[in-house]
Structures are given as C-alpha cells and as structure tokens.
C-alpha cells in the first residue's frame, strides 16, 4: 500500500478500490476473486454524492492508470506527510 501511495484522493464516489487494485496488478501482484468467500464490513450509507461528473472523472483516472501501467499515484498518502498529527 505504501509503495503505491495508497488511494488516489482525486477520486470521488466509486472506483477508488478498483483503481488501487489496478496499480497493484501493474506492480505484478496477482489478484484473487474472494467475493462470497471471505468476511468484510462495509458502512451502509446513502450515495447522494454520486454524480455523473465525478463518475466520469473517476473513469478517466482509471483509464489513465491502465493505459500508462501506473503503479503509484501522486495524490495519496504522501500528500499528508507535512500535515501535523491531530490532537
């Protein structure tokens, strides 16, 4: 996760995990489908923030990740390095 710089924080609703996974695959990490075979937790919430503009933006970020075989984002964990720790 650190090597990829985490999630691309330019992305809004939808696709952050898929884009992150694509960067991991671009690094050569093999994936495995575990749907319905492992436990996970998800906070149920409304999706009022899902707008066509944000979905289009996310798709373009994912296309760029695939097209350029990116393994790291410039818009992730490192962008918080200079921030002071919360009290």
Secondary structure, DSSP 8 states (H G I E B T S, - for coil): -TTTTSS-TT--SS-HHHHHHHHHHHTT------TTTS---------TT--HHHHHHHHHHHHHHHHTT----SSSGGGGTTS----
